[in-house]
Amino acid sequence: MIEDTVKREPRYVGFWKRLAASIIDIVILLAIIAPIEIAIFGRAYPALAMEGKTLAVDIWVQLILPLAAAILLWRYRSATPGLMLMSAKIVDAATLAPASLGRLAARAVVLLVMWITVILLVGVLWIAFDKRKQGWHDKLSGTVVVYDEND
């Protein structure tokens, strides 16, 4: 018996869907981060932040914890809530299997560096022009974002 195995090209998620997913994720993060910051610093938080008096807490609450949460969501759900709503997931670019923790951590670090160095815009806009819809963070970490065919 000859088995037909047709290898189908995955459907890559484009720029606009990924932007929408990012906006959803940012709104969710703000809904979590703002109450934490206000609980710690009170209503004076904006003024204290402008004076640089909240930096240590801000680094943890606005950077480290969200980054750790993103990596965990990518690892155990293959997506953030925004990507899940788009029926998309992050996978290994070579195998299309779930990405390893190492690849996902590299993806997070590259995103962070792109954000800090203000090249995020160019690196993310690359998604719109790349044939596999990969941003620089995807290319450097060996990941792609594809539609979840199980949804």
C-alpha positions as CSV (number, residue, x, y, z in Angstrom):
1,M,0.0,0.0,0.0
2,I,1.4,3.3,-1.0
3,E,0.8,6.1,1.4
4,D,0.2,9.5,0.1
5,T,2.0,12.0,2.3
6,V,1.5,15.5,0.9
7,K,3.7,18.0,2.7
8,R,1.6,21.1,2.8
9,E,3.2,24.5,3.3
10,P,2.0,26.0,6.6
11,R,-0.1,29.2,6.6
12,Y,2.0,31.9,8.1
13,V,0.4,34.7,10.1
14,G,0.9,38.1,8.6
15,F,1.7,41.5,9.9
16,W,-1.8,42.8,10.6
17,K,-3.0,39.7,12.5
18,R,0.2,39.7,14.6
19,L,-0.2,43.4,15.3
20,A,-3.7,42.9,16.5
21,A,-2.5,40.0,18.7
22,S,0.2,42.3,20.1
23,I,-2.4,45.0,20.9
24,I,-4.6,42.5,22.7
25,D,-1.6,41.3,24.7
26,I,-0.6,44.9,25.6
27,V,-4.2,45.6,26.8
28,I,-4.1,42.5,29.0
29,L,-0.7,43.4,30.4
30,L,-1.9,47.0,31.2
31,A,-4.9,45.6,33.0
32,I,-2.6,43.5,35.2
33,I,0.4,45.9,35.6
34,A,-1.5,49.2,36.3
35,P,-3.3,47.8,39.4
36,I,-0.1,46.3,40.7
37,E,1.8,49.5,40.4
38,I,-1.0,51.6,41.9
39,A,-1.3,49.1,44.8
40,I,2.4,49.5,45.5
41,F,2.8,53.2,45.0
42,G,-0.8,54.6,45.2
43,R,-2.2,57.3,43.0
44,A,1.2,59.1,43.2
45,Y,2.6,56.5,40.9
46,P,2.8,58.6,37.7
47,A,4.6,61.5,39.6
48,L,7.0,59.0,41.4
49,A,7.7,57.3,38.1
50,M,8.6,60.6,36.4
51,E,11.0,61.2,39.2
52,G,12.6,57.8,38.7
53,K,11.5,56.5,42.2
54,T,9.7,53.4,40.9
55,L,12.4,52.0,38.6
56,A,13.3,48.9,40.6
57,V,9.7,47.8,40.9
58,D,9.0,48.8,37.3
59,I,11.8,46.6,36.0
60,W,10.2,43.6,37.7
61,V,6.5,44.4,37.1
62,Q,6.8,45.8,33.6
63,L,9.7,43.8,32.2
64,I,10.9,40.7,33.9
65,L,7.5,39.2,35.0
66,P,5.8,39.9,31.6
67,L,8.8,38.5,29.7
68,A,8.8,35.3,31.9
69,A,5.0,35.0,31.4
70,A,5.4,35.3,27.6
71,I,8.1,32.6,27.5
72,L,5.9,30.3,29.7
73,L,2.9,30.9,27.5
74,W,4.9,30.4,24.3
75,R,6.3,27.2,25.8
76,Y,3.2,25.6,27.2
77,R,0.5,27.1,24.9
78,S,2.7,28.0,21.9
79,A,1.1,31.4,22.0
80,T,0.1,34.5,24.0
81,P,-3.6,35.2,24.6
82,G,-3.6,37.6,21.5
83,L,-2.1,34.9,19.3
84,M,-4.6,32.3,20.7
85,L,-7.5,34.6,19.7
86,M,-6.0,34.7,16.2
87,S,-5.8,30.9,16.1
88,A,-2.0,31.2,15.7
89,K,1.0,29.6,17.4
90,I,4.7,29.9,17.5
91,V,6.6,26.9,16.2
92,D,10.2,25.9,15.3
93,A,10.9,27.2,11.8
94,A,12.7,24.1,10.6
95,T,10.4,21.3,12.0
96,L,7.1,23.2,12.6
97,A,7.1,21.4,16.0
98,P,6.7,23.3,19.2
99,A,9.7,25.5,19.7
100,S,12.2,24.6,22.4
101,L,12.6,26.6,25.5
102,G,16.0,27.8,24.2
103,R,14.5,29.1,21.0
104,L,11.7,30.8,22.9
105,A,14.1,32.4,25.3
106,A,16.3,33.6,22.4
107,R,13.1,35.0,20.8
108,A,12.3,37.0,24.0
109,V,15.8,38.3,24.3
110,V,15.9,39.5,20.7
111,L,12.6,41.2,21.1
112,L,13.8,42.9,24.2
113,V,17.0,44.1,22.5
114,M,15.0,45.3,19.5
115,W,12.7,47.2,21.9
116,I,15.6,48.8,23.9
117,T,17.6,49.8,20.8
118,V,14.5,51.2,19.0
119,I,15.0,48.9,16.0
120,L,11.8,47.2,16.9
121,L,9.9,49.0,14.2
122,V,12.1,47.8,11.4
123,G,12.4,44.3,12.8
124,V,8.7,43.9,13.2
125,L,7.8,45.6,9.9
126,W,10.0,43.0,8.2
127,I,7.1,40.6,8.8
128,A,5.1,42.4,6.1
129,F,7.7,41.7,3.4
130,D,9.1,38.3,4.4
131,K,7.8,35.2,2.5
132,R,7.5,33.3,5.7
133,K,6.2,36.4,7.6
134,Q,9.2,36.3,10.0
135,G,10.3,39.3,12.0
136,W,13.9,39.6,12.9
137,H,13.2,38.0,16.3
138,D,11.7,35.0,14.5
139,K,14.6,34.7,12.1
140,L,17.3,35.0,14.8
141,S,15.5,32.5,17.1
142,G,14.5,30.0,14.4
143,T,10.7,30.4,14.9
144,V,7.7,31.1,12.7
145,V,4.1,32.1,13.6
146,V,1.6,29.9,11.8
147,Y,-2.2,29.4,12.0
148,D,-3.1,26.6,14.3
149,E,-4.7,24.0,12.0
150,N,-6.4,22.4,15.1
151,D,-8.7,25.4,15.6
